């Protein structure tokens, strides 16, 4: 996480400006050598993604310097690491409202020293938050500023108010969209590791079965289905990532479309990541201890849903912008496929509701009540369709059986829509999903190997020998007294 903030958000924001600001080059050199650790302070405690009501203010002074101030506790920045716990000085890019002679010039970026090797810089206060359960300790903080003086060079940009403040903000915060994709890639890797651990454990864990003797628990459908779901998700998301990354990186594409692609990818990855707790459950009590990796990976990476923007709120906003026709995302290549029809159907339903509510006396309240709960499902359906088409565009990367399973799993998530709109029966949906799992079950071992997760697994659940070695490391309590004879 530190590297993501440091390299993507901070170095990625400063580097493009260095061509016109050669004075930034020494700082960039220090950042790239990690002689200085950088953070990115955007979100405020009391406002979340509502950046238009941001409270942190930077006032231009007569001598050209700035006075950075947090006027109220709700304006404290949350929750990037800013505590002076290392031997490395800290700086941050702080998003603040620029005031020039009482005129609001919009949100701007400022370079702010946060901490030296000896402690916090004058006027900067950090409240370190508790460590989240199951995660690697990191000094997440609430950070505020009390009339901190900044030199004129602290401003990254112009003092002028932008003609289009919204577009300027999108351009300034561009690296947040990059981070939305980058962090989601970590979730895909977690899915693969978790599937490998749960699948390998399920193959070696034996139970007695009437008439069959001792059999692997993987032979039980409720055991192999979650593992196969995770394997399918990991493989399909890999192909989706390889498709969306170059498209997202295309500078000729509208910045709002690129941001939309990042949100759809993040929403889809977050949606498929929900299988993680079930993988831990399928390993029984062993699955919930840190050494098993499963619970810790889930707890660590589930927070990515709100890092670089809360995926739920981002999905609602994206759906609303699409309904307003502000821009459009890539349309379906095969519009007659079930997933494409599902996406089109959800969009059509929302468009009809949107038109109906906007003719009502209180359109915003009406759409908020009836429309918003349906928006995230629309964004996920877009991602499922894009993921399927990404695989179809590169058939050598994902097998037809995996692709078929992904399609049937996606259909089974919204059976009512397919029953109402495509004449699928409930039994047909279930039977075809079951058929997809049965086709994949004999391929379990090669699918596990294909994840490439083996070298990243530390869990002792994958091997009896490793499990026995782990037990030997546990604190042991026993009596030295001889057992009495009865």
C-alpha positions, 0 to 999 in steps of 0.5 A, spaced: 500 500 500 505 504 501 508 503 494 502 504 491 501 511 494 508 513 493 509 511 486 502 511 483 499 517 486 505 521 488 510 520 483 505 519 478 502 526 479 508 530 480 512 527 474 508 529 468 509 536 471 516 536 472 517 538 464 515 545 466 517 545 473 525 543 473 525 545 480 521 538 482 526 534 479 530 533 485 524 531 489 522 526 484 530 523 485 529 523 492 522 520 491 524 514 486 530 513 491 525 513 497 529 518 501 523 521 502 516 517 503 510 521 500 502 520 501 496 523 497 491 526 502 484 527 498 479 524 502 476 528 508 473 525 515 467 528 514 466 528 506 468 522 503 467 522 496 463 529 496 470 533 494 465 539 492 464 540 500 472 539 502 474 544 508 481 544 507 483 551 505 489 554 502 489 561 502 494 565 498 498 571 502 500 577 499 508 575 499 506 569 494 506 564 500 500 559 502 496 558 509 494 551 509 489 550 514 483 545 517 478 549 519 474 544 522 475 537 525 471 534 519 476 536 514 481 532 517 484 528 511 483 520 512 486 515 512 493 515 508 499 514 513 503 520 515 505 518 522 513 519 523 514 512 525 520 511 520 527 514 519 524 517 512 522 524 512 514 524 509 511 529 504 504 529 501 500 532 496 494 535 499 488 537 495 485 543 498 481 549 496 485 555 494 482 562 496 485 568 493 482 575 496 476 571 498 475 568 492 474 560 491 479 558 485 477 551 486 480 545 488 488 545 487 494 540 489 499 542 494 506 539 496 506 539 503 512 537 508 508 532 513 514 529 518 521 529 518 526 524 521 525 527 528 517 528 528 511 532 525 512 538 522 510 544 525 502 545 524 501 538 522 497 533 526 496 526 525 492 521 529 494 514 528 488 509 527 488 502 530 490 497 526 485 493 522 484 486 524 488 481 520 492 486 516 499 488 516 500 494 521 500 500 517 500 507 520 493 510 517 492 516 520 487 522 520 491 528 518 490 536 519 493 542 518 493 548 523 495 555 519 501 551 515 505 556 511 507 553 504 512 556 499 509 559 492 512 553 489 508 548 493 502 549 488 502 544 483 498 548 478 495 554 476 492 559 481 487 561 476 480 558 476 479 553 471 473 554 466 471 547 467 473 545 475 470 538 474 474 537 468 480 540 472 479 536 478 478 529 474 485 531 470 488 532 477 486 526 480 487 522 474 492 517 478 486 515 483 483 512 477 490 508 475 490 506 482 483 503 482 485 498 476 492 497 480 489 495 486 484 491 483 489 486 480 492 485 487 485 482 489 485 477 482 492 475 485 489 473 492 483 469 489 488 465 485 492 464 492 486 462 496 483 458 490 490 454 490 490 453 498 483 451 498 483 446 492 489 443 494 487 442 501 480 439 499 484 434 495 488 431 500 483 432 506 479 425 506 473 423 509 469 417 510 463 416 505 459 410 506 460 404 500 466 408 498 471 408 504 476 414 505 475 420 499 477 427 498 472 432 500 473 435 493 469 430 491 463 433 495 459 438 490 459 444 496 466 443 496 468 443 489 464 449 487 466 455 491 474 453 489 472 452 481 468 459 482 474 462 485 479 459 479 474 461 474 474 468 477 481 469 477 482 466 470 477 470 467 479 477 471 486 476 468 484 476 461 479 482 463 485 486 466 489 484 459 484 487 455 482 493 459 489 496 461 491 498 454 484 501 453 484 505 459 492 507 458 490 510 451 491 517 451 486 519 445 480 516 449 476 521 453 478 521 460 471 520 463 471 514 459 477 511 462 475 513 469 469 509 467 472 503 465 476 503 471 470 503 475 467 497 472 473 493 472 474 495 480 466 493 481 467 487 477 473 485 481 470 486 488 464 483 486 467 476 484 472 477 490 466 475 495 467 468 494 473 469 499 470 468 505 467 461 503 473 459 501 476 460 508 469 456 511 470 450 506 477 449 510 474 448 516 476 451 523 483 451 520 481 456 514 480 462 519 487 462 522 493 467 520 497 461 517 492 459 513 493 465 509 485 465 507 482 470 512 488 474 512 488 475 504 480 477 505 481 482 510 487 485 507 484 486 500 477 487 501 478 494 503 480 495 496 473 496 495 473 503 498 481 505 497 482 509 491 474 511 491 468 507 494 466 502 489 459 502 491 459 510 491 463 510 484 458 505 481 452 509 483 455 515 480 457 512 474 450 509 472 447 516 473 452 519 468 451 514 463 443 515 464 445 522 463 448 520 456 454 524 458 459 519 455 458 512 453 462 506 455 464 500 449 458 497 447 457 489 446 461 486 441 456 480 441 449 484 443 445 477 442 449 474 448 445 472 454 450 477 458 450 483 453 442 482 453 442 482 461 446 488 461 442 492 456 435 490 459 438 492 466 440 499 463 433 499 459 429 498 466 433 504 469 433 509 463 425 508 463 425 509 471 430 515 470 425 518 465 419 516 469 422 519 476 424 526 472 417 527 470 415 527 478 414 532 483 421 530 486 425 527 481 432 526 485 428 523 491 424 518 487 430 516 483 434 515 489 429 511 492 427 506 486 433 507 482 440 507 486 439 500 489 439 498 481 445 502 479 451 497 482 448 491 479 448 495 472 455 496 473 457 489 475 453 486 469 457 491 464 463 488 467 461 481 466 460 482 459 466 486 458 470 480 461 467 475 457 468 478 451 475 480 453 476 472 453 473 471 447 477 476 443 483 471 446 481 464 446 488 461 447 488 464 454 481 462 457 479 455 455 471 454 453 470 450 459 472 456 463 468 461 459 462 457 459 462 456 467 463 464 467 457 465 463 453 460 467 455 463 474 453 470 472 447 468 469 445 464 475 446 470 479 440 473 477 435 468 475 429 472 475 431 476 470 433 471 465 426 467 467 422 473 465 426 476 459 429 470 456 424 464 457 430 460 461 427 456 467 429 456 474 431 448 473 435 450 466 439 455 469 441 451 475 442 445 471 447 448 466 451 451 471 451 444 474 453 442 468 459 447 467 462 445 474 462 438 472 466 439 466 471 443 470 472 438 476 476 433 472 481 439 470 481 441 477 489 440 478 491 443 471 487 449 473 490 450 480 497 449 477 495 454 471 494 460 477 501 460 478 500 461 485 504 455 488 510 460 489 506 465 493 503 460 498 505 459 505 499 456 508 501 449 511 494 447 509 497 444 502 501 439 505 501 434 511 508 435 512 508 442 512 501 442 517 505 437 522 511 442 522 506 448 523 503 444 529 510 443 532 511 450 532 505 451 537 506 452 544 505 446 547 502 444 554 503 437 557 504 434 564 510 431 566 507 426 571 506 419 570 499 417 568 496 414 574 493 407 574 486 406 575 
